[in-house]
Protein backbone atom coordinates (compact mmCIF):
# COMPACT_ATOMS: atom_id res chain seq x y z
CA UNK A 1 0.00 0.00 0.00
CA UNK A 2 2.89 2.40 0.81
CA UNK A 3 4.30 2.00 -2.71
CA UNK A 4 0.92 2.98 -4.22
CA UNK A 5 0.73 6.04 -2.00
CA UNK A 6 4.24 7.03 -3.11
CA UNK A 7 3.28 6.68 -6.77
CA UNK A 8 0.10 8.70 -6.21
CA UNK A 9 2.03 11.46 -4.42
CA UNK A 10 4.67 11.49 -7.15
CA UNK A 11 2.01 11.79 -9.87
CA UNK A 12 0.26 14.57 -7.95
CA UNK A 13 3.52 16.47 -7.51
CA UNK A 14 4.32 16.18 -11.19
CA UNK A 15 0.91 17.50 -12.18
CA UNK A 16 1.11 20.40 -9.70
CA UNK A 17 4.54 21.45 -10.93
CA UNK A 18 3.85 21.28 -14.66
CA UNK A 19 2.60 24.87 -14.81
CA UNK A 20 5.97 26.10 -13.56
CA UNK A 21 8.28 24.08 -15.80
CA UNK A 22 9.61 26.44 -18.46
CA UNK A 23 12.74 24.34 -19.02
CA UNK A 24 10.82 21.17 -19.81
CA UNK A 25 12.80 19.24 -17.20
CA UNK A 26 9.68 18.10 -15.39
CA UNK A 27 8.06 16.99 -18.64
CA UNK A 28 11.13 14.87 -19.37
CA UNK A 29 10.80 13.20 -15.99
CA UNK A 30 7.10 12.60 -16.61
CA UNK A 31 7.85 10.81 -19.88
CA UNK A 32 9.92 8.28 -17.97
CA UNK A 33 6.86 7.09 -16.02
CA UNK A 34 5.96 3.69 -17.48
CA UNK A 35 3.07 3.73 -19.93
CA UNK A 36 0.99 1.04 -18.16
CA UNK A 37 0.79 3.09 -14.94
CA UNK A 38 -0.62 6.02 -16.87
CA UNK A 39 -3.09 3.79 -18.68
CA UNK A 40 -4.23 2.03 -15.50
CA UNK A 41 -5.27 5.43 -14.18
CA UNK A 42 -7.81 5.63 -17.01
CA UNK A 43 -9.40 2.35 -15.89
CA UNK A 44 -11.82 1.20 -13.23
CA UNK A 45 -13.27 -2.16 -12.26
CA UNK A 46 -16.96 -2.83 -11.63
CA UNK A 47 -18.08 -5.13 -8.83
CA UNK A 48 -20.56 -6.50 -11.39
CA UNK A 49 -17.63 -8.36 -12.96
CA UNK A 50 -17.72 -10.61 -9.89
CA UNK A 51 -21.50 -10.85 -9.49
CA UNK A 52 -21.37 -14.61 -8.86
CA UNK A 53 -18.97 -13.97 -5.98
CA UNK A 54 -21.47 -11.83 -4.04
CA UNK A 55 -24.22 -13.69 -2.18
CA UNK A 56 -26.80 -11.04 -3.09
CA UNK A 57 -26.34 -11.47 -6.86
CA UNK A 58 -25.09 -15.03 -7.21
CA UNK A 59 -26.77 -16.92 -10.03
CA UNK A 60 -28.08 -20.43 -9.37
CA UNK A 61 -25.56 -21.65 -11.93
CA UNK A 62 -22.66 -19.92 -10.24
CA UNK A 63 -20.20 -22.58 -11.36
CA UNK A 64 -17.44 -24.12 -9.30
CA UNK A 65 -17.15 -23.35 -5.57
CA UNK A 66 -15.12 -20.24 -4.87
CA UNK A 67 -14.39 -17.72 -2.15
CA UNK A 68 -17.17 -15.18 -1.82
CA UNK A 69 -16.55 -11.45 -1.72
CA UNK A 70 -17.71 -8.63 0.53
CA UNK A 71 -17.85 -5.10 -0.84
CA UNK A 72 -15.84 -3.83 2.13
CA UNK A 73 -12.89 -5.90 0.87
CA UNK A 74 -13.34 -5.05 -2.80
CA UNK A 75 -11.32 -1.78 -3.04
CA UNK A 76 -8.14 -3.29 -1.59
CA UNK A 77 -8.49 -6.52 -3.58
CA UNK A 78 -8.74 -4.62 -6.87
CA UNK A 79 -5.89 -2.27 -5.93
CA UNK A 80 -3.59 -5.10 -4.92
CA UNK A 81 -4.40 -7.45 -7.79
CA UNK A 82 -4.76 -5.05 -10.73
CA UNK A 83 -3.12 -1.81 -9.47
CA UNK A 84 -6.36 -0.03 -10.37
CA UNK A 85 -7.83 2.59 -8.04
CA UNK A 86 -11.10 3.60 -9.72
CA UNK A 87 -14.20 1.54 -8.98
CA UNK A 88 -17.85 1.06 -9.79
CA UNK A 89 -20.12 -0.57 -7.21
CA UNK A 90 -23.37 -2.32 -8.08
CA UNK A 91 -26.11 -1.50 -5.58
CA UNK A 92 -27.05 -5.18 -4.84
CA UNK A 93 -23.50 -5.73 -3.58
CA UNK A 94 -23.86 -3.29 -0.69
CA UNK A 95 -24.02 -5.11 2.63
CA UNK A 96 -26.25 -2.39 4.07
CA UNK A 97 -27.56 1.12 3.43
CA UNK A 98 -27.00 2.04 7.07
CA UNK A 99 -24.84 5.19 7.52
CA UNK A 100 -22.38 3.25 9.69
CA UNK A 101 -21.79 0.74 6.89
CA UNK A 102 -21.48 3.49 4.28
CA UNK A 103 -18.89 5.25 6.42
CA UNK A 104 -16.96 2.00 6.82
CA UNK A 105 -17.04 1.56 3.03
CA UNK A 106 -15.75 5.11 2.62
CA UNK A 107 -12.86 4.34 4.95
CA UNK A 108 -12.00 1.21 2.95
CA UNK A 109 -11.84 3.30 -0.22
CA UNK A 110 -9.49 5.72 1.51
CA UNK A 111 -7.27 2.92 2.84
CA UNK A 112 -6.94 1.47 -0.66
CA UNK A 113 -6.15 4.89 -2.11
CA UNK A 114 -9.15 4.43 -4.40
CA UNK A 115 -12.08 6.47 -5.69
CA UNK A 116 -15.61 5.38 -6.42
CA UNK A 117 -16.53 6.64 -9.87
CA UNK A 118 -20.07 5.32 -10.23
CA UNK A 119 -22.82 3.31 -8.54
CA UNK A 120 -24.92 1.13 -10.84
CA UNK A 121 -28.34 1.39 -9.20
CA UNK A 122 -30.21 -1.86 -9.81
CA UNK A 123 -33.23 -1.77 -7.51
CA UNK A 124 -36.83 -3.00 -7.65
CA UNK A 125 -38.29 0.52 -7.83
CA UNK A 126 -36.57 1.12 -11.17
CA UNK A 127 -37.89 -2.14 -12.62
CA UNK A 128 -41.35 -2.39 -11.10
CA UNK A 129 -44.01 -1.26 -13.54
CA UNK A 130 -42.40 1.28 -15.83
CA UNK A 131 -39.99 2.69 -13.24
CA UNK A 132 -38.80 6.19 -14.12
CA UNK A 133 -40.77 6.03 -17.39
CA UNK A 134 -44.10 4.82 -16.00
CA UNK A 135 -47.12 6.86 -17.16
CA UNK A 136 -48.44 6.67 -13.58
CA UNK A 137 -47.00 9.66 -11.73
CA UNK A 138 -47.13 7.87 -8.36
CA UNK A 139 -45.02 5.00 -9.68
CA UNK A 140 -42.50 7.44 -11.13
CA UNK A 141 -42.35 9.38 -7.88
CA UNK A 142 -41.48 6.25 -5.90
CA UNK A 143 -38.75 5.41 -8.42
CA UNK A 144 -37.32 8.94 -8.27
CA UNK A 145 -37.26 8.96 -4.46
CA UNK A 146 -35.55 5.57 -4.37
CA UNK A 147 -32.92 6.80 -6.84
CA UNK A 148 -32.38 9.93 -4.76
CA UNK A 149 -31.58 7.74 -1.76
CA UNK A 150 -28.76 6.20 -3.77
CA UNK A 151 -27.66 9.63 -4.85
CA UNK A 152 -27.25 10.51 -1.15
CA UNK A 153 -25.18 7.36 -0.66
CA UNK A 154 -23.06 8.26 -3.69
CA UNK A 155 -22.43 11.72 -2.25
CA UNK A 156 -21.29 10.24 1.07
CA UNK A 157 -18.91 7.93 -0.80
CA UNK A 158 -17.68 10.82 -3.00
CA UNK A 159 -18.84 9.02 -6.14
CA UNK A 160 -19.13 11.10 -9.29
CA UNK A 161 -22.33 9.54 -10.61
CA UNK A 162 -25.04 6.93 -10.37
CA UNK A 163 -26.54 4.91 -13.21
CA UNK A 164 -30.33 4.66 -13.23
CA UNK A 165 -32.18 2.74 -15.92
CA UNK A 166 -35.28 4.38 -17.42
CA UNK A 167 -37.50 1.33 -16.91
CA UNK A 168 -40.11 0.67 -19.58
CA UNK A 169 -39.20 3.60 -21.80
CA UNK A 170 -41.71 4.57 -24.48
CA UNK A 171 -39.94 6.03 -27.55
CA UNK A 172 -43.24 7.53 -28.71
CA UNK A 173 -43.71 9.43 -25.44
CA UNK A 174 -40.55 10.44 -23.60
CA UNK A 175 -42.27 13.01 -21.38
CA UNK A 176 -42.57 10.76 -18.29
CA UNK A 177 -38.90 9.80 -18.59
CA UNK A 178 -37.83 13.39 -19.14
CA UNK A 179 -39.73 14.51 -16.03
CA UNK A 180 -38.05 11.85 -13.87
CA UNK A 181 -34.54 12.53 -15.07
CA UNK A 182 -34.97 16.29 -14.77
CA UNK A 183 -35.92 15.80 -11.12
CA UNK A 184 -32.91 13.53 -10.55
CA UNK A 185 -30.53 15.88 -12.37
CA UNK A 186 -31.73 18.83 -10.29
CA UNK A 187 -31.21 16.85 -7.09
CA UNK A 188 -27.85 15.60 -8.33
CA UNK A 189 -26.69 19.15 -8.95
CA UNK A 190 -27.27 19.95 -5.29
CA UNK A 191 -25.47 16.79 -4.19
CA UNK A 192 -22.63 16.98 -6.71
CA UNK A 193 -23.61 13.64 -8.28
CA UNK A 194 -24.43 13.09 -11.95
CA UNK A 195 -27.10 10.72 -13.28
CA UNK A 196 -26.30 8.36 -16.15
CA UNK A 197 -28.39 6.24 -18.47
CA UNK A 198 -26.94 3.10 -20.06
CA UNK A 199 -27.63 1.46 -23.40
CA UNK A 200 -29.33 -1.66 -22.12
CA UNK A 201 -32.86 -2.95 -21.74
CA UNK A 202 -35.86 -2.68 -24.01
CA UNK A 203 -35.95 0.15 -26.51
CA UNK A 204 -32.45 1.32 -25.57
CA UNK A 205 -30.75 -1.69 -27.15
CA UNK A 206 -32.08 -1.47 -30.66
CA UNK A 207 -32.52 2.29 -30.94
CA UNK A 208 -29.66 4.34 -29.45
CA UNK A 209 -31.14 7.48 -31.01
CA UNK A 210 -33.88 7.43 -28.38
CA UNK A 211 -31.31 7.72 -25.57
CA UNK A 212 -29.61 10.67 -27.25
CA UNK A 213 -33.00 12.32 -27.73
CA UNK A 214 -33.76 11.78 -24.03
CA UNK A 215 -30.45 13.30 -22.95
CA UNK A 216 -30.90 16.32 -25.19
CA UNK A 217 -34.43 16.98 -23.95
CA UNK A 218 -33.55 16.70 -20.27
CA UNK A 219 -31.08 19.55 -20.88
CA UNK A 220 -28.82 19.19 -17.85
CA UNK A 221 -25.07 18.80 -17.53
CA UNK A 222 -25.87 16.52 -14.60
CA UNK A 223 -27.52 13.97 -16.88
CA UNK A 224 -25.66 11.97 -19.50
CA UNK A 225 -24.74 8.61 -20.97
CA UNK A 226 -22.90 5.55 -19.74
CA UNK A 227 -21.96 3.84 -23.03
CA UNK A 228 -21.39 0.08 -22.78
CA UNK A 229 -19.20 -1.67 -25.36
CA UNK A 230 -20.96 -5.01 -25.12
CA UNK A 231 -24.65 -4.32 -24.61
CA UNK A 232 -25.80 -3.74 -28.18
CA UNK A 233 -27.21 -6.86 -29.77
CA UNK A 234 -25.38 -6.55 -33.08
CA UNK A 235 -22.26 -4.92 -34.47
CA UNK A 236 -24.19 -2.67 -36.84
CA UNK A 237 -26.14 -1.09 -33.96
CA UNK A 238 -22.96 -0.85 -31.88
CA UNK A 239 -21.07 0.92 -34.68
CA UNK A 240 -23.94 3.38 -35.02
CA UNK A 241 -24.84 3.77 -31.35
CA UNK A 242 -21.52 4.27 -29.57
CA UNK A 243 -20.52 7.33 -31.65
CA UNK A 244 -23.90 8.84 -30.77
CA UNK A 245 -23.57 8.18 -27.03
CA UNK A 246 -19.92 8.94 -26.30
CA UNK A 247 -20.21 12.72 -26.74
CA UNK A 248 -22.65 12.62 -23.80
CA UNK A 249 -20.54 10.32 -21.57
CA UNK A 250 -19.90 12.27 -18.37
CA UNK A 251 -17.93 10.10 -15.95
CA UNK A 252 -17.53 6.53 -17.18
CA UNK A 253 -18.12 3.95 -19.86
CA UNK A 254 -18.34 0.18 -19.53
CA UNK A 255 -15.42 -1.53 -21.22
CA UNK A 256 -17.22 -4.85 -21.24
CA UNK A 257 -15.61 -8.20 -21.94
CA UNK A 258 -17.67 -11.20 -23.08
CA UNK A 259 -15.35 -13.87 -24.47
CA UNK A 260 -11.62 -14.07 -25.13
CA UNK A 261 -9.56 -16.30 -27.39
CA UNK A 262 -6.22 -17.91 -26.52
CA UNK A 263 -4.42 -14.70 -27.51
CA UNK A 264 -6.52 -12.66 -25.06
CA UNK A 265 -8.61 -10.87 -27.70
CA UNK A 266 -12.35 -10.29 -27.44
CA UNK A 267 -14.25 -12.54 -29.88
CA UNK A 268 -17.87 -11.35 -29.63
CA UNK A 269 -17.37 -7.82 -30.94
CA UNK A 270 -14.67 -5.46 -32.18
CA UNK A 271 -13.17 -4.20 -28.91
CA UNK A 272 -10.43 -2.01 -30.49
CA UNK A 273 -13.09 -0.28 -32.61
CA UNK A 274 -15.04 0.61 -29.45
CA UNK A 275 -11.96 2.18 -27.86
CA UNK A 276 -11.27 4.07 -31.08
CA UNK A 277 -14.81 5.49 -31.01
CA UNK A 278 -14.31 6.69 -27.43
CA UNK A 279 -10.99 8.29 -28.31
CA UNK A 280 -12.44 10.06 -31.35
CA UNK A 281 -15.13 11.49 -29.08
CA UNK A 282 -12.33 12.71 -26.77
CA UNK A 283 -13.75 10.73 -23.89
CA UNK A 284 -11.95 11.75 -20.69
CA UNK A 285 -13.78 9.57 -18.19
CA UNK A 286 -13.02 6.15 -16.74
CA UNK A 287 -13.02 2.95 -18.78
CA UNK A 288 -14.79 0.78 -16.22
CA UNK A 289 -14.08 -2.92 -16.74
CA UNK A 290 -17.21 -5.07 -16.62
CA UNK A 291 -16.47 -8.70 -17.40
CA UNK A 292 -19.68 -10.57 -18.29
CA UNK A 293 -18.29 -13.79 -19.70
CA UNK A 294 -18.02 -17.35 -18.47
CA UNK A 295 -15.21 -18.80 -16.41
CA UNK A 296 -12.86 -17.13 -13.97
CA UNK A 297 -13.79 -13.43 -13.61
CA UNK A 298 -10.36 -12.59 -12.18
CA UNK A 299 -8.77 -13.64 -15.47
CA UNK A 300 -11.62 -12.11 -17.43
CA UNK A 301 -11.03 -8.72 -15.84
CA UNK A 302 -7.31 -9.05 -16.55
CA UNK A 303 -8.07 -9.81 -20.19
CA UNK A 304 -10.13 -6.63 -20.49
CA UNK A 305 -7.41 -4.61 -18.76
CA UNK A 306 -4.86 -6.02 -21.21
CA UNK A 307 -7.10 -5.13 -24.17
CA UNK A 308 -7.38 -1.56 -22.88
CA UNK A 309 -3.62 -1.29 -22.42
CA UNK A 310 -3.14 -2.39 -26.04
CA UNK A 311 -5.71 0.01 -27.46
CA UNK A 312 -5.70 3.20 -25.37
ABEGO torsion letter per residue (X at the ends): XAAAAAAAAAAAAAAAAAABBAAGAAAAAAAABBAAAAAAAABBBBAAAAAAABAAABBABAEBBBBBBBAAAAAAAAAAAAGBABBBBBAAABABABAAAAAAAAAAAAAAGBBBABBBBBBAAAABEAEAABABAAAAAAAAAAAAAAAAAAAAAGBABBBBBAEBBBAABAAAAAAAAAAAAAAAAAAGBBBBBBBBEEAAAABAAAAAAAAAAAGBAABBBBBBAAABABAAAAAAAAAAAAAABAABBBBBBABBBAAGBBAABBAAAAAAAAAAAGBABBBBBBBABBEBAAAAAAAAAAAAAAAX
